[in-house]
Amino acid sequence: SVLTFGLLMTGCGDGGSQADLSGITPVKNPVFDKDASTRPAATSNNTMGVAMYRQLVERDKKNGNVFFSPMSVSAALMLTYEGARGETKEEFEKVLALDNEDRAASHKSYAGVLGRLNGEGKPYELAVANALWGEKTMPFRNEFLDTVRAHYAASFESVDFIHDFENQRLRINGWVTDRTKKRINDLLPEKSLDDMTRLVLVNAIYFKAPWATEFYEGLTNEQPFHISKDQSVKVPMMRHIEEGFGYGDFDGYNALRMYYKSGNLSMIVMLPDEKDGLTALEEKMSAELIDRTTAGLKHESVNLWLPKWETTQDYDLSPSLKAMGMVGAFDA
């Protein structure tokens, strides 16, 4: 799974002490308080993720598939949130479901999540990388840069967007390619930057992990996959009989937790009871529903059929964020 999110910002700053950008170096992992609760970040991420999902489903009805990373979006937005003030700050807090009384606590909670995800010596590859490229003539505040470095391990590079924006676009794309093991090679397309660009924020997540119990390839065969009540397609379907799955039967749907090899990471699958029940499930989806679902899963013996799939999606999230209430950040 490779997910990348970029924010392109144009505009001007509000003064402040200009930082010495030459001394800023990348940080491997965010500094996080092990006693700080990750619950606020989880609630924020799930709330924003569900709202974003609704927007993308509405926009992408023709394609039929939606694939995105709420954490990638949230992390990039949290970087931007640190620089927001006034009504724009309030809009960020509404969209991200943040406590508007304690910005520092929100950053600590997100740092806790990212700090626990990143790390070496684990049976999986999971890297979350943040980076910022700022126009060298802009007076970025030291307080802003210190916060994004400490909590999000975000490297910052001073560049010349005014006179050299095309070369900077290629450099940023190269950084993304490197961080995603060459899976994403052209995040910023031609003409996405210009001489008005002042700040580019990029979050890249790379995840590769074996299942706790691998699927046996010999059991994979063609089976029907229902895409509507009256329509199905043949797809390669993997089969697994396992006692260690988390399973629950709920109102209108059932859910399954599949663990990765580490045991502390898993994938949750939610399946409507009816072949045409996806819309009904989407309509009642919420952060609270996700919490109730995961809390209600119990270890069961499951006969699982799961389709193999590969997907690549590309979105301009500006319209979705505006529709969710984040207007000021996109007002040039």
Phi and psi in degrees as GROMACS dihedral restraints (atoms count N, CA, C in turn):
[ dihedral_restraints ]
;  ai    aj    ak    al  type     phi  dphi    fc
    3     4     5     6     1  -127.3    20    10
    4     5     6     7     1   121.4    20    10
    6     7     8     9     1  -133.4    20    10
    7     8     9    10     1   132.7    20    10
    9    10    11    12     1  -136.0    20    10
   10    11    12    13     1   140.7    20    10
   12    13    14    15     1  -134.5    20    10
   13    14    15    16     1   133.7    20    10
   15    16    17    18     1  -125.1    20    10
   16    17    18    19     1   142.7    20    10
   18    19    20    21     1  -116.5    20    10
   19    20    21    22     1   127.1    20    10
   21    22    23    24     1  -108.2    20    10
   22    23    24    25     1   120.2    20    10
   24    25    26    27     1  -114.8    20    10
   25    26    27    28     1   133.8    20    10
   27    28    29    30     1  -121.7    20    10
   28    29    30    31     1   152.2    20    10
   30    31    32    33     1   140.9    20    10
   31    32    33    34     1  -161.8    20    10
   33    34    35    36     1  -134.1    20    10
   34    35    36    37     1   159.4    20    10
   36    37    38    39     1   -88.4    20    10
   37    38    39    40     1   179.2    20    10
   39    40    41    42     1  -112.3    20    10
   40    41    42    43     1    33.7    20    10
   42    43    44    45     1    80.3    20    10
   43    44    45    46     1  -152.8    20    10
   45    46    47    48     1   101.3    20    10
   46    47    48    49     1   171.3    20    10
   48    49    50    51     1   -72.4    20    10
   49    50    51    52     1   127.4    20    10
   51    52    53    54     1   -77.2    20    10
   52    53    54    55     1   136.7    20    10
   54    55    56    57     1   -81.5    20    10
   55    56    57    58     1   153.4    20    10
   57    58    59    60     1   -84.6    20    10
   58    59    60    61     1    92.7    20    10
   60    61    62    63     1   -69.2    20    10
   61    62    63    64     1   -22.3    20    10
   63    64    65    66     1   -65.9    20    10
   64    65    66    67     1   -22.1    20    10
   66    67    68    69     1   -94.8    20    10
   67    68    69    70     1     3.1    20    10
   69    70    71    72     1   -89.4    20    10
   70    71    72    73     1   125.9    20    10
   72    73    74    75     1  -124.4    20    10
   73    74    75    76     1   155.8    20    10
   75    76    77    78     1   -61.0    20    10
   76    77    78    79     1   148.4    20    10
   78    79    80    81     1  -114.0    20    10
   79    80    81    82     1   132.1    20    10
   81    82    83    84     1   -66.3    20    10
   82    83    84    85     1   -47.2    20    10
   84    85    86    87     1  -137.5    20    10
   85    86    87    88     1   146.6    20    10
   87    88    89    90     1   -66.1    20    10
   88    89    90    91     1   148.2    20    10
   90    91    92    93     1   -82.0    20    10
   91    92    93    94     1   123.6    20    10
   93    94    95    96     1  -137.2    20    10
   94    95    96    97     1   148.3    20    10
   96    97    98    99     1   -83.8    20    10
   97    98    99   100     1   115.4    20    10
   99   100   101   102     1   -64.7    20    10
  100   101   102   103     1   -18.9    20    10
  102   103   104   105     1   -90.4    20    10
  103   104   105   106     1   -10.5    20    10
  105   106   107   108     1   -72.3    20    10
  106   107   108   109     1   137.7    20    10
  108   109   110   111     1   -72.1    20    10
  109   110   111   112     1   136.5    20    10
  111   112   113   114     1   -91.4    20    10
  112   113   114   115     1    -4.3    20    10
  114   115   116   117     1   -58.8    20    10
  115   116   117   118     1   -45.0    20    10
  117   118   119   120     1   -57.7    20    10
  118   119   120   121     1   -40.7    20    10
  120   121   122   123     1   -67.6    20    10
  121   122   123   124     1   -39.6    20    10
  123   124   125   126     1   -63.7    20    10
  124   125   126   127     1   -43.8    20    10
  126   127   128   129     1   -64.1    20    10
  127   128   129   130     1   -43.6    20    10
  129   130   131   132     1   -59.8    20    10
  130   131   132   133     1   -48.8    20    10
  132   133   134   135     1   -64.9    20    10
  133   134   135   136     1   -43.2    20    10
  135   136   137   138     1   -68.7    20    10
  136   137   138   139     1   -39.0    20    10
  138   139   140   141     1   -63.8    20    10
  139   140   141   142     1   -49.2    20    10
  141   142   143   144     1   -62.8    20    10
  142   143   144   145     1   -41.4    20    10
  144   145   146   147     1   -62.5    20    10
  145   146   147   148     1   -42.0    20    10
  147   148   149   150     1   -65.1    20    10
  148   149   150   151     1   -43.6    20    10
  150   151   152   153     1   -63.8    20    10
  151   152   153   154     1   -41.2    20    10
  153   154   155   156     1   -65.7    20    10
  154   155   156   157     1   -40.4    20    10
  156   157   158   159     1   -57.5    20    10
  157   158   159   160     1   -44.7    20    10
  159   160   161   162     1   -58.8    20    10
  160   161   162   163     1   -42.8    20    10
  162   163   164   165     1   -64.4    20    10
  163   164   165   166     1   -43.2    20    10
  165   166   167   168     1   -71.3    20    10
  166   167   168   169     1   -35.6    20    10
  168   169   170   171     1   -62.5    20    10
  169   170   171   172     1   -42.6    20    10
  171   172   173   174     1   -63.5    20    10
  172   173   174   175     1   -38.5    20    10
  174   175   176   177     1   -80.0    20    10
  175   176   177   178     1   -24.3    20    10
  177   178   179   180     1  -113.3    20    10
  178   179   180   181     1    32.7    20    10
  180   181   182   183     1   -61.6    20    10
  181   182   183   184     1   -34.2    20    10
  183   184   185   186     1   -66.9    20    10
  184   185   186   187     1   -41.5    20    10
  186   187   188   189     1   -72.6    20    10
  187   188   189   190     1   -40.8    20    10
  189   190   191   192     1    90.5    20    10
  190   191   192   193     1   -21.1    20    10
  192   193   194   195     1  -113.5    20    10
  193   194   195   196     1   139.4    20    10
  195   196   197   198     1  -126.8    20    10
  196   197   198   199     1   127.3    20    10
  198   199   200   201     1  -141.1    20    10
  199   200   201   202     1   117.1    20    10
  201   202   203   204     1  -158.6    20    10
  202   203   204   205     1   167.8    20    10
  204   205   206   207     1  -113.5    20    10
  205   206   207   208     1   106.8    20    10
  207   208   209   210     1   -56.7    20    10
  208   209   210   211     1   -39.2    20    10
  210   211   212   213     1   -64.9    20    10
  211   212   213   214     1   -36.9    20    10
  213   214   215   216     1   -64.1    20    10
  214   215   216   217     1   -42.4    20    10
  216   217   218   219     1   -66.8    20    10
  217   218   219   220     1   -46.6    20    10
  219   220   221   222     1   -61.2    20    10
  220   221   222   223     1   -43.9    20    10
  222   223   224   225     1   -61.3    20    10
  223   224   225   226     1   -44.4    20    10
  225   226   227   228     1   -65.8    20    10
  226   227   228   229     1   -38.7    20    10
  228   229   230   231     1   -68.3    20    10
  229   230   231   232     1   -34.8    20    10
  231   232   233   234     1   -65.5    20    10
  232   233   234   235     1   -34.9    20    10
  234   235   236   237     1   -60.8    20    10
  235   236   237   238     1   -44.8    20    10
  237   238   239   240     1   -70.8    20    10
  238   239   240   241     1   -36.6    20    10
  240   241   242   243     1   -57.4    20    10
  241   242   243   244     1   -35.8    20    10
  243   244   245   246     1   -61.2    20    10
  244   245   246   247     1   -27.4    20    10
  246   247   248   249     1   -94.6    20    10
  247   248   249   250     1     1.4    20    10
  249   250   251   252     1   -90.6    20    10
  250   251   252   253     1   148.4    20    10
  252   253   254   255     1  -139.9    20    10
  253   254   255   256     1   165.0    20    10
  255   256   257   258     1    61.6    20    10
  256   257   258   259     1  -138.7    20    10
  258   259   260   261     1   -63.2    20    10
  259   260   261   262     1   -34.1    20    10
  261   262   263   264     1   -63.7    20    10
  262   263   264   265     1   -42.6    20    10
  264   265   266   267     1   -59.2    20    10
  265   266   267   268     1   -43.1    20    10
  267   268   269   270     1   -64.4    20    10
  268   269   270   271     1   -36.1    20    10
  270   271   272   273     1   -67.4    20    10
  271   272   273   274     1   -40.4    20    10
  273   274   275   276     1   -59.0    20    10
  274   275   276   277     1   -45.6    20    10
  276   277   278   279     1   -63.7    20    10
  277   278   279   280     1   -36.0    20    10
  279   280   281   282     1   -68.7    20    10
  280   281   282   283     1   -48.2    20    10
  282   283   284   285     1   -66.6    20    10
  283   284   285   286     1   -37.9    20    10
  285   286   287   288     1   -92.5    20    10
  286   287   288   289     1     2.1    20    10
  288   289   290   291     1    53.3    20    10
  289   290   291   292     1    52.9    20    10
  291   292   293   294     1  -101.9    20    10
  292   293   294   295     1   156.4    20    10
  294   295   296   297     1   -77.2    20    10
  295   296   297   298     1   109.6    20    10
  297   298   299   300     1   -72.2    20    10
  298   299   300   301     1    -4.6    20    10
  300   301   302   303     1   -90.4    20    10
  301   302   303   304     1   -15.9    20    10
  303   304   305   306     1  -145.3    20    10
  304   305   306   307     1    82.5    20    10
  306   307   308   309     1   -63.9    20    10
  307   308   309   310     1   -39.4    20    10
  309   310   311   312     1   -61.5    20    10
  310   311   312   313     1   -40.7    20    10
  312   313   314   315     1   -64.7    20    10
  313   314   315   316     1   -36.3    20    10
  315   316   317   318     1   -63.2    20    10
  316   317   318   319     1   -43.5    20    10
  318   319   320   321     1   -63.8    20    10
  319   320   321   322     1   -41.4    20    10
  321   322   323   324     1   -61.8    20    10
  322   323   324   325     1   -39.6    20    10
  324   325   326   327     1   -66.6    20    10
  325   326   327   328     1   -44.4    20    10
  327   328   329   330     1   -65.3    20    10
  328   329   330   331     1   -39.2    20    10
  330   331   332   333     1   -60.4    20    10
  331   332   333   334     1   -37.1    20    10
  333   334   335   336     1   -62.9    20    10
  334   335   336   337     1   -41.3    20    10
  336   337   338   339     1   -65.5    20    10
  337   338   339   340     1   -50.4    20    10
  339   340   341   342     1   -65.2    20    10
  340   341   342   343     1   -37.8    20    10
  342   343   344   345     1   -65.1    20    10
  343   344   345   346     1   -35.4    20    10
  345   346   347   348     1   -76.6    20    10
  346   347   348   349     1   -28.7    20    10
  348   349   350   351     1   -74.8    20    10
  349   350   351   352     1   -45.7    20    10
  351   352   353   354     1   -73.8    20    10
  352   353   354   355     1   158.0    20    10
  354   355   356   357     1   144.1    20    10
  355   356   357   358     1   158.1    20    10
  357   358   359   360     1  -103.8    20    10
  358   359   360   361     1   169.3    20    10
  360   361   362   363     1    75.6    20    10
  361   362   363   364     1    21.2    20    10
  363   364   365   366     1  -109.3    20    10
  364   365   366   367     1   158.0    20    10
  366   367   368   369     1   -77.7    20    10
  367   368   369   370     1    17.5    20    10
  369   370   371   372     1  -144.3    20    10
  370   371   372   373     1   162.7    20    10
  372   373   374   375     1  -103.9    20    10
  373   374   375   376     1   116.5    20    10
  375   376   377   378     1  -143.1    20    10
  376   377   378   379     1   112.6    20    10
  378   379   380   381     1  -126.6    20    10
  379   380   381   382     1   126.5    20    10
  381   382   383   384     1  -113.8    20    10
  382   383   384   385     1   116.8    20    10
  384   385   386   387     1  -122.5    20    10
  385   386   387   388     1   135.8    20    10
  387   388   389   390     1  -122.4    20    10
  388   389   390   391     1   141.4    20    10
  390   391   392   393     1  -149.0    20    10
  391   392   393   394     1   148.5    20    10
  393   394   395   396     1  -128.3    20    10
  394   395   396   397     1   136.9    20    10
  396   397   398   399     1  -119.8    20    10
  397   398   399   400     1   120.9    20    10
  399   400   401   402     1  -118.1    20    10
  400   401   402   403     1   142.0    20    10
  402   403   404   405     1   -58.8    20    10
  403   404   405   406     1   128.4    20    10
  405   406   407   408     1   -65.7    20    10
  406   407   408   409     1   -19.4    20    10
  408   409   410   411     1   -88.3    20    10
  409   410   411   412     1    -3.4    20    10
  411   412   413   414     1   -87.0    20    10
  412   413   414   415     1   135.4    20    10
  414   415   416   417     1   -85.5    20    10
  415   416   417   418     1    78.1    20    10
  417   418   419   420     1   -70.1    20    10
  418   419   420   421     1   136.6    20    10
  420   421   422   423     1   -72.0    20    10
  421   422   423   424     1   140.4    20    10
  423   424   425   426     1   -59.5    20    10
  424   425   426   427     1   -37.5    20    10
  426   427   428   429     1   -62.0    20    10
  427   428   429   430     1   -39.0    20    10
  429   430   431   432     1   -65.6    20    10
  430   431   432   433     1   -48.5    20    10
  432   433   434   435     1   -66.1    20    10
  433   434   435   436     1   -39.3    20    10
  435   436   437   438     1   -62.2    20    10
  436   437   438   439     1   -40.6    20    10
  438   439   440   441     1   -67.8    20    10
  439   440   441   442     1   -46.2    20    10
  441   442   443   444     1   -70.1    20    10
  442   443   444   445     1   -28.0    20    10
  444   445   446   447     1   -71.7    20    10
  445   446   447   448     1   -44.2    20    10
  447   448   449   450     1   -69.8    20    10
  448   449   450   451     1   -45.1    20    10
  450   451   452   453     1   -93.7    20    10
  451   452   453   454     1   -23.2    20    10
  453   454   455   456     1  -124.0    20    10
  454   455   456   457     1     7.1    20    10
  456   457   458   459     1    49.9    20    10
  457   458   459   460     1    37.5    20    10
  459   460   461   462     1   -86.6    20    10
  460   461   462   463     1   120.5    20    10
  462   463   464   465     1   -75.5    20    10
  463   464   465   466     1   151.8    20    10
  465   466   467   468     1  -131.3    20    10
  466   467   468   469     1   131.9    20    10
  468   469   470   471     1  -127.8    20    10
  469   470   471   472     1   132.2    20    10
  471   472   473   474     1   -85.2    20    10
  472   473   474   475     1   124.0    20    10
  474   475   476   477     1  -134.2    20    10
  475   476   477   478     1   169.3    20    10
  477   478   479   480     1  -104.8    20    10
  478   479   480   481     1    88.7    20    10
  480   481   482   483     1   -76.2    20    10
  481   482   483   484     1   -30.4    20    10
  483   484   485   486     1   -63.0    20    10
  484   485   486   487     1   -43.7    20    10
  486   487   488   489     1  -108.1    20    10
  487   488   489   490     1   -11.8    20    10
  489   490   491   492     1  -141.7    20    10
  490   491   492   493     1    38.3    20    10
  492   493   494   495     1   -64.7    20    10
  493   494   495   496     1   -32.1    20    10
  495   496   497   498     1   -68.9    20    10
  496   497   498   499     1   -43.5    20    10
  498   499   500   501     1   -64.9    20    10
  499   500   501   502     1   -35.2    20    10
  501   502   503   504     1   -67.2    20    10
  502   503   504   505     1   -35.6    20    10
  504   505   506   507     1   -60.5    20    10
  505   506   507   508     1   -43.7    20    10
  507   508   509   510     1   -65.6    20    10
  508   509   510   511     1   -38.2    20    10
  510   511   512   513     1   -65.3    20    10
  511   512   513   514     1   -42.8    20    10
  513   514   515   516     1   -63.9    20    10
  514   515   516   517     1   -43.4    20    10
  516   517   518   519     1   -61.1    20    10
  517   518   519   520     1   -35.8    20    10
  519   520   521   522     1   -64.7    20    10
  520   521   522   523     1   -39.3    20    10
  522   523   524   525     1   -62.1    20    10
  523   524   525   526     1   -43.9    20    10
  525   526   527   528     1   -63.7    20    10
  526   527   528   529     1   -44.4    20    10
  528   529   530   531     1   -57.6    20    10
  529   530   531   532     1   -43.2    20    10
  531   532   533   534     1   -65.8    20    10
  532   533   534   535     1   -42.8    20    10
  534   535   536   537     1   -74.8    20    10
  535   536   537   538     1   -19.3    20    10
  537   538   539   540     1  -108.6    20    10
  538   539   540   541     1    24.3    20    10
  540   541   542   543     1    52.4    20    10
  541   542   543   544     1    41.7    20    10
  543   544   545   546     1    67.7    20    10
  544   545   546   547     1    19.8    20    10
  546   547   548   549     1   -83.5    20    10
  547   548   549   550     1   -32.5    20    10
  549   550   551   552     1  -119.3    20    10
  550   551   552   553     1   115.4    20    10
  552   553   554   555     1  -112.7    20    10
  553   554   555   556     1    -9.0    20    10
  555   556   557   558     1  -148.3    20    10
  556   557   558   559     1    60.0    20    10
  558   559   560   561     1   -60.0    20    10
  559   560   561   562     1   -47.7    20    10
  561   562   563   564     1   -98.2    20    10
  562   563   564   565     1   108.0    20    10
  564   565   566   567     1   -73.0    20    10
  565   566   567   568     1   170.4    20    10
  567   568   569   570     1   -57.1    20    10
  568   569   570   571     1   142.0    20    10
  570   571   572   573     1    71.7    20    10
  571   572   573   574     1     9.7    20    10
  573   574   575   576     1   -78.0    20    10
  574   575   576   577     1   -22.2    20    10
  576   577   578   579     1  -114.7    20    10
  577   578   579   580     1   154.6    20    10
  579   580   581   582     1  -150.3    20    10
  580   581   582   583     1  -170.6    20    10
  582   583   584   585     1   -75.2    20    10
  583   584   585   586     1    -1.3    20    10
  585   586   587   588     1   -96.8    20    10
  586   587   588   589     1    -6.3    20    10
  588   589   590   591     1   -65.4    20    10
  589   590   591   592     1   132.8    20    10
  591   592   593   594     1  -118.8    20    10
  592   593   594   595     1   -26.9    20    10
  594   595   596   597     1  -153.1    20    10
  595   596   597   598     1   132.7    20    10
  597   598   599   600     1  -120.6    20    10
  598   599   600   601     1   124.6    20    10
  600   601   602   603     1  -114.8    20    10
  601   602   603   604     1   131.6    20    10
  603   604   605   606     1  -131.3    20    10
  604   605   606   607     1   133.6    20    10
  606   607   608   609     1  -118.2    20    10
  607   608   609   610     1   130.8    20    10
  609   610   611   612     1  -126.2    20    10
  610   611   612   613     1   131.2    20    10
  612   613   614   615     1  -119.8    20    10
  613   614   615   616     1   126.6    20    10
  615   616   617   618     1  -118.8    20    10
  616   617   618   619     1   126.7    20    10
  618   619   620   621     1  -136.9    20    10
  619   620   621   622     1   126.3    20    10
  621   622   623   624     1  -144.4    20    10
  622   623   624   625     1   123.4    20    10
  624   625   626   627     1  -152.1    20    10
  625   626   627   628     1   143.0    20    10
  627   628   629   630     1   -80.7    20    10
  628   629   630   631     1   152.1    20    10
  630   631   632   633     1   -68.4    20    10
  631   632   633   634     1   153.1    20    10
  633   634   635   636     1   -57.3    20    10
  634   635   636   637     1   -40.5    20    10
  636   637   638   639     1  -126.3    20    10
  637   638   639   640     1   116.3    20    10
  639   640   641   642     1   -68.9    20    10
  640   641   642   643     1   150.1    20    10
  642   643   644   645     1   -73.5    20    10
  643   644   645   646     1   141.6    20    10
  645   646   647   648     1   -86.2    20    10
  646   647   648   649     1   119.1    20    10
  648   649   650   651     1   -59.3    20    10
  649   650   651   652     1   -30.9    20    10
  651   652   653   654     1   -67.5    20    10
  652   653   654   655     1   -16.4    20    10
  654   655   656   657     1   -90.8    20    10
  655   656   657   658     1    -5.2    20    10
  657   658   659   660     1   -78.5    20    10
  658   659   660   661     1   128.1    20    10
  660   661   662   663     1  -152.5    20    10
  661   662   663   664     1   170.0    20    10
  663   664   665   666     1   -69.8    20    10
  664   665   666   667     1   129.5    20    10
  666   667   668   669     1  -141.3    20    10
  667   668   669   670     1   157.1    20    10
  669   670   671   672     1   -74.5    20    10
  670   671   672   673     1   137.9    20    10
  672   673   674   675     1  -118.7    20    10
  673   674   675   676     1   121.2    20    10
  675   676   677   678     1   -84.3    20    10
  676   677   678   679     1   120.7    20    10
  678   679   680   681     1  -102.4    20    10
  679   680   681   682     1    -7.5    20    10
  681   682   683   684     1  -162.8    20    10
  682   683   684   685     1   178.5    20    10
  684   685   686   687     1   -61.8    20    10
  685   686   687   688     1   -33.8    20    10
  687   688   689   690     1  -113.9    20    10
  688   689   690   691     1     3.3    20    10
  690   691   692   693     1  -132.5    20    10
  691   692   693   694     1   136.9    20    10
  693   694   695   696     1  -141.1    20    10
  694   695   696   697     1   160.4    20    10
  696   697   698   699     1  -131.1    20    10
  697   698   699   700     1   152.9    20    10
  699   700   701   702     1   -85.7    20    10
  700   701   702   703     1   129.5    20    10
  702   703   704   705     1  -137.2    20    10
  703   704   705   706     1   155.2    20    10
  705   706   707   708     1   -68.3    20    10
  706   707   708   709     1   120.1    20    10
  708   709   710   711     1  -112.0    20    10
  709   710   711   712     1   122.4    20    10
  711   712   713   714     1   -82.0    20    10
  712   713   714   715     1   147.5    20    10
  714   715   716   717     1  -124.7    20    10
  715   716   717   718     1   143.2    20    10
  717   718   719   720     1  -152.5    20    10
  718   719   720   721     1   131.7    20    10
  720   721   722   723     1  -113.9    20    10
  721   722   723   724     1   116.4    20    10
  723   724   725   726     1  -145.7    20    10
  724   725   726   727     1   139.3    20    10
  726   727   728   729     1   -88.2    20    10
  727   728   729   730     1   -14.1    20    10
  729   730   731   732     1   -92.5    20    10
  730   731   732   733     1     8.8    20    10
  732   733   734   735     1   -76.5    20    10
  733   734   735   736     1   150.8    20    10
  735   736   737   738     1   -91.4    20    10
  736   737   738   739     1   129.9    20    10
  738   739   740   741     1  -139.1    20    10
  739   740   741   742     1   146.6    20    10
  741   742   743   744     1  -151.9    20    10
  742   743   744   745     1   143.7    20    10
  744   745   746   747     1  -109.9    20    10
  745   746   747   748     1   118.5    20    10
  747   748   749   750     1  -120.9    20    10
  748   749   750   751     1  -177.2    20    10
  750   751   752   753     1   -70.8    20    10
  751   752   753   754     1   100.6    20    10
  753   754   755   756     1    91.0    20    10
  754   755   756   757     1    -3.6    20    10
  756   757   758   759     1  -160.4    20    10
  757   758   759   760     1   164.2    20    10
  759   760   761   762     1  -126.0    20    10
  760   761   762   763     1   159.8    20    10
  762   763   764   765     1  -135.4    20    10
  763   764   765   766     1   150.7    20    10
  765   766   767   768     1  -135.5    20    10
  766   767   768   769     1   136.2    20    10
  768   769   770   771     1  -108.5    20    10
  769   770   771   772     1   122.4    20    10
  771   772   773   774     1  -111.1    20    10
  772   773   774   775     1   121.1    20    10
  774   775   776   777     1   -86.2    20    10
  775   776   777   778     1   143.3    20    10
  777   778   779   780     1   -86.5    20    10
  778   779   780   781     1   172.3    20    10
  780   781   782   783     1   -58.6    20    10
  781   782   783   784     1   -30.9    20    10
  783   784   785   786     1   -67.5    20    10
  784   785   786   787     1   -28.4    20    10
  786   787   788   789     1    89.3    20    10
  787   788   789   790     1   -18.3    20    10
  789   790   791   792     1  -106.6    20    10
  790   791   792   793     1     5.0    20    10
  792   793   794   795     1  -125.4    20    10
  793   794   795   796     1   143.2    20    10
  795   796   797   798     1  -152.2    20    10
  796   797   798   799     1   165.3    20    10
  798   799   800   801     1  -114.8    20    10
  799   800   801   802     1   132.5    20    10
  801   802   803   804     1  -102.0    20    10
  802   803   804   805     1   126.6    20    10
  804   805   806   807     1  -111.9    20    10
  805   806   807   808     1   128.4    20    10
  807   808   809   810     1  -116.6    20    10
  808   809   810   811     1   122.9    20    10
  810   811   812   813     1  -122.4    20    10
  811   812   813   814     1   121.7    20    10
  813   814   815   816     1   -62.2    20    10
  814   815   816   817     1   149.1    20    10
  816   817   818   819     1   -67.4    20    10
  817   818   819   820     1   -37.8    20    10
  819   820   821   822     1   -96.8    20    10
  820   821   822   823     1   150.9    20    10
  822   823   824   825     1   -62.8    20    10
  823   824   825   826     1   -28.1    20    10
  825   826   827   828     1  -108.5    20    10
  826   827   828   829     1    28.1    20    10
  828   829   830   831     1   -93.9    20    10
  829   830   831   832     1     4.0    20    10
  831   832   833   834     1   -64.4    20    10
  832   833   834   835     1   -43.1    20    10
  834   835   836   837     1   -60.4    20    10
  835   836   837   838     1   -42.6    20    10
  837   838   839   840     1   -63.6    20    10
  838   839   840   841     1   -39.5    20    10
  840   841   842   843     1   -66.9    20    10
  841   842   843   844     1   -41.0    20    10
  843   844   845   846     1   -63.0    20    10
  844   845   846   847     1   -38.1    20    10
  846   847   848   849     1   -65.8    20    10
  847   848   849   850     1   -32.2    20    10
  849   850   851   852     1   -99.2    20    10
  850   851   852   853     1     5.4    20    10
  852   853   854   855     1   -64.9    20    10
  853   854   855   856     1   137.1    20    10
  855   856   857   858     1  -159.8    20    10
  856   857   858   859     1   167.8    20    10
  858   859   860   861     1   -61.1    20    10
  859   860   861   862     1   -37.1    20    10
  861   862   863   864     1   -66.4    20    10
  862   863   864   865     1   -39.7    20    10
  864   865   866   867     1   -63.4    20    10
  865   866   867   868     1   -40.6    20    10
  867   868   869   870     1   -61.7    20    10
  868   869   870   871     1   -43.8    20    10
  870   871   872   873     1   -61.5    20    10
  871   872   873   874     1   -46.8    20    10
  873   874   875   876     1   -63.7    20    10
  874   875   876   877     1   -37.9    20    10
  876   877   878   879     1   -65.7    20    10
  877   878   879   880     1   -51.0    20    10
  879   880   881   882     1   -64.7    20    10
  880   881   882   883     1   -35.4    20    10
  882   883   884   885     1   -70.2    20    10
  883   884   885   886     1   -24.1    20    10
  885   886   887   888     1   -93.4    20    10
  886   887   888   889     1     4.7    20    10
  888   889   890   891     1   -81.2    20    10
  889   890   891   892     1   138.6    20    10
  891   892   893   894     1  -128.8    20    10
  892   893   894   895     1   152.3    20    10
  894   895   896   897     1   -65.3    20    10
  895   896   897   898     1   124.1    20    10
  897   898   899   900     1  -138.4    20    10
  898   899   900   901     1   159.3    20    10
  900   901   902   903     1   -85.7    20    10
  901   902   903   904     1   120.2    20    10
  903   904   905   906     1  -125.0    20    10
  904   905   906   907     1   136.4    20    10
  906   907   908   909     1   -98.6    20    10
  907   908   909   910     1   101.4    20    10
  909   910   911   912     1  -103.9    20    10
  910   911   912   913     1   132.3    20    10
  912   913   914   915     1  -116.7    20    10
  913   914   915   916     1   122.2    20    10
  915   916   917   918     1  -133.0    20    10
  916   917   918   919     1   126.5    20    10
  918   919   920   921     1   -71.0    20    10
  919   920   921   922     1   144.5    20    10
  921   922   923   924     1   -80.3    20    10
  922   923   924   925     1   140.4    20    10
  924   925   926   927     1  -152.1    20    10
  925   926   927   928     1   159.7    20    10
  927   928   929   930     1  -141.8    20    10
  928   929   930   931     1   134.6    20    10
  930   931   932   933     1  -145.8    20    10
  931   932   933   934     1   148.3    20    10
  933   934   935   936     1  -134.6    20    10
  934   935   936   937     1   129.2    20    10
  936   937   938   939     1  -130.3    20    10
  937   938   939   940     1   150.3    20    10
  939   940   941   942     1  -138.4    20    10
  940   941   942   943     1   123.1    20    10
  942   943   944   945     1  -130.3    20    10
  943   944   945   946     1   145.5    20    10
  945   946   947   948     1   -94.4    20    10
  946   947   948   949     1   109.5    20    10
  948   949   950   951     1   -87.0    20    10
  949   950   951   952     1    -3.1    20    10
  951   952   953   954     1   -56.7    20    10
  952   953   954   955     1   -48.8    20    10
  954   955   956   957     1   -60.8    20    10
  955   956   957   958     1   -37.8    20    10
  957   958   959   960     1   -66.7    20    10
  958   959   960   961     1   -44.4    20    10
  960   961   962   963     1   -65.3    20    10
  961   962   963   964     1   -37.8    20    10
  963   964   965   966     1   -62.7    20    10
  964   965   966   967     1   -44.2    20    10
  966   967   968   969     1   -64.9    20    10
  967   968   969   970     1   -27.2    20    10
  969   970   971   972     1   -81.7    20    10
  970   971   972   973     1    -8.3    20    10
  972   973   974   975     1   116.7    20    10
  973   974   975   976     1     0.5    20    10
  975   976   977   978     1   -94.5    20    10
  976   977   978   979     1    84.9    20    10
  978   979   980   981     1   -99.3    20    10
  979   980   981   982     1   -46.6    20    10
  981   982   983   984     1   -59.9    20    10
  982   983   984   985     1   -34.4    20    10
  984   985   986   987     1   -64.9    20    10
  985   986   987   988     1   -19.6    20    10
  987   988   989   990     1  -108.6    20    10
  988   989   990   991     1    10.6    20    10
  990   991   992   993     1   -93.8    20    10
  991   992   993   994     1   101.9    20    10
